Amino acid sequence: MPRTLERARLVAKLLLSEQAQCFHLTFTVPGKDRFDFAAGQFVSMVAPDAQGKIHTRAYSIASAPRENQFDLCLNRVEGGFFSNLLCDLEPGQTVDFHGPHGLFVLKEPLIDALLIATGTGVAPMRGFIEHLFPDAEQDRSGGRHFWLLYGTRHEPDIYYRRYFEKKAAEHPNFHYLPTLSRPHNGWEGLCGYVQTHVLRILERGMEVVGGEPREPVPQAAYICGLNDMVSANRELLTGRGWDKTQIHFERYD
Ligand SMILES: Cc1cc2nc3c(=O)[nH]c(=O)nc-3n(C[C@H](O)[C@H](O)[C@H](O)COP(=O)(O)OP(=O)(O)OC[C@H]3O[C@@H](n4cnc5c(N)ncnc54)[C@H](O)[C@@H]3O)c2cc1C
């Protein structure tokens, strides 16, 4: 059955990283009071190319539900059709989509969890955090601990850094751990691939973020990004005896 297409209008565009050509885009869905979805889901964008061929690409929603709006976080892929179309879009212009879709959502009941992302794989994690910790007063985390382990190459590509740092400062059960695979001199944070730190967090839990050793440690993992990283982390966790029901993932390629 053909899917019902909806139309989204770009209302704001923010360059997150010049070097990575990564943008934060805010869309409204005109004619709707609300656009509902579960944090972590994606929308499928649909557009024809110059020859009239229709292309469809998935993009994780980088926000929690908010009236009739949703945010995306995406970067240009060299030679790519859809990423460039979206990154070239200007406020006021529209694009068709269907959705929301997907099962990469926070599982209830919530348990202490590790959120692992690289690059624009941070998009659904931003949605999770916005849902769990909407502001300094509101908290839907039920006191569960969430470790966001975010990997990228260079410091300017730590997307939403101030946002996550603020959330971590407001909520002691949210732990924000960016790690750089190509750190510059003077970087005092974590270095290396995300995998390097997963085991440390599993073994030492709160100690990694300056607390007492071990308690609590994550009991579930949500992983998002390119397949190589997702596979490496899934193997790491299953190698530690984790059951596949504890591991949730979204692959971008
Ligand atoms: C469920 C899901 C959610 C996604 N969410 C996001 C998101 O939030 N943000 C985001 O930026 N992308 C996301 N993606 C990836 C996105 O759908 C596109 O694949 C990406 O934007 C490239 O599309 P394109 O049309 O520009 O490139 P294409 O024309 O499809 O491909 C051009 C070339 O780039 C390679 N390529 C494809 N995707 C990537 C990539 N992600 N990185 C590097 N090389 C690639 C292809 O192998 C090909 O050689 C998601 C994918 C899935 C499946």
The ligand as a MOL file (V3000), in Angstrom:
LIG
                    3D

  0  0  0     0  0            999 V3000
M  V30 BEGIN CTAB
M  V30 COUNTS 53 58 0 0 0
M  V30 BEGIN ATOM
M  V30 1 C 17.4730 4.3280 10.4310 0
M  V30 2 C 18.4730 5.3190 9.8510 0
M  V30 3 C 18.6190 6.5700 10.4530 0
M  V30 4 C 19.5370 7.4860 9.9190 0
M  V30 5 N 19.6810 8.6770 10.5430 0
M  V30 6 C 20.6100 9.5690 10.1030 0
M  V30 7 C 20.8160 10.8060 10.7890 0
M  V30 8 O 20.1570 11.1120 11.8000 0
M  V30 9 N 21.7580 11.6490 10.3040 0
M  V30 10 C 22.5080 11.3350 9.1970 0
M  V30 11 O 23.3710 12.1510 8.8150 0
M  V30 12 N 22.3330 10.1770 8.5250 0
M  V30 13 C 21.3940 9.2870 8.9340 0
M  V30 14 N 21.1980 8.1110 8.2550 0
M  V30 15 C 21.9200 7.9050 6.9790 0
M  V30 16 C 21.0610 8.5330 5.8500 0
M  V30 17 O 19.8650 7.7920 5.6750 0
M  V30 18 C 21.7790 8.5360 4.5020 0
M  V30 19 O 22.2930 7.2560 4.2450 0
M  V30 20 C 22.9210 9.5350 4.4090 0
M  V30 21 O 22.4540 10.8680 4.6540 0
M  V30 22 C 23.5410 9.5000 2.9960 0
M  V30 23 O 22.5100 9.6800 2.0530 0
M  V30 24 P 22.8230 10.3570 0.6460 0
M  V30 25 O 21.5780 10.2410 -0.1790 0
M  V30 26 O 23.4020 11.7200 0.8230 0
M  V30 27 O 23.9900 9.4520 0.0770 0
M  V30 28 P 23.8360 8.2760 -0.9810 0
M  V30 29 O 23.5510 8.9040 -2.3220 0
M  V30 30 O 22.8630 7.2710 -0.4720 0
M  V30 31 O 25.2660 7.6060 -0.9060 0
M  V30 32 C 26.4440 8.2140 -1.4250 0
M  V30 33 C 27.6580 7.4370 -0.9600 0
M  V30 34 O 27.9040 7.6580 0.4400 0
M  V30 35 C 27.9510 6.4230 1.1730 0
M  V30 36 N 27.2090 6.6550 2.4370 0
M  V30 37 C 25.8860 6.4620 2.6310 0
M  V30 38 N 25.5280 6.8280 3.8860 0
M  V30 39 C 26.6530 7.2640 4.4810 0
M  V30 40 C 26.9080 7.7990 5.7600 0
M  V30 41 N 25.9540 7.9270 6.7050 0
M  V30 42 N 28.1990 8.1630 6.0270 0
M  V30 43 C 29.1680 8.0280 5.1020 0
M  V30 44 N 28.9680 7.5260 3.8680 0
M  V30 45 C 27.7260 7.1470 3.5640 0
M  V30 46 C 27.2610 5.4090 0.2970 0
M  V30 47 O 27.8200 4.1050 0.5240 0
M  V30 48 C 27.5630 5.9240 -1.0980 0
M  V30 49 O 28.8110 5.4650 -1.5410 0
M  V30 50 C 20.3140 7.1630 8.7770 0
M  V30 51 C 20.1480 5.8980 8.1660 0
M  V30 52 C 19.2610 4.9880 8.6990 0
M  V30 53 C 19.1220 3.6440 8.0490 0
M  V30 END ATOM
M  V30 BEGIN BOND
M  V30 1 1 1 2
M  V30 2 1 2 3
M  V30 3 2 2 52
M  V30 4 2 3 4
M  V30 5 1 4 5
M  V30 6 1 4 50
M  V30 7 2 5 6
M  V30 8 1 6 7
M  V30 9 1 6 13
M  V30 10 2 7 8
M  V30 11 1 7 9
M  V30 12 1 9 10
M  V30 13 2 10 11
M  V30 14 1 10 12
M  V30 15 2 12 13
M  V30 16 1 13 14
M  V30 17 1 14 15
M  V30 18 1 14 50
M  V30 19 1 15 16
M  V30 20 1 16 17
M  V30 21 1 16 18
M  V30 22 1 18 19
M  V30 23 1 18 20
M  V30 24 1 20 21
M  V30 25 1 20 22
M  V30 26 1 22 23
M  V30 27 1 23 24
M  V30 28 2 24 25
M  V30 29 1 24 26
M  V30 30 1 24 27
M  V30 31 1 27 28
M  V30 32 2 28 29
M  V30 33 1 28 30
M  V30 34 1 28 31
M  V30 35 1 31 32
M  V30 36 1 32 33
M  V30 37 1 33 34
M  V30 38 1 33 48
M  V30 39 1 34 35
M  V30 40 1 35 36
M  V30 41 1 35 46
M  V30 42 1 36 37
M  V30 43 1 36 45
M  V30 44 2 37 38
M  V30 45 1 38 39
M  V30 46 1 39 40
M  V30 47 2 39 45
M  V30 48 1 40 41
M  V30 49 2 40 42
M  V30 50 1 42 43
M  V30 51 2 43 44
M  V30 52 1 44 45
M  V30 53 1 46 47
M  V30 54 1 46 48
M  V30 55 1 48 49
M  V30 56 2 50 51
M  V30 57 1 51 52
M  V30 58 1 52 53
M  V30 END BOND
M  V30 END CTAB
M  END
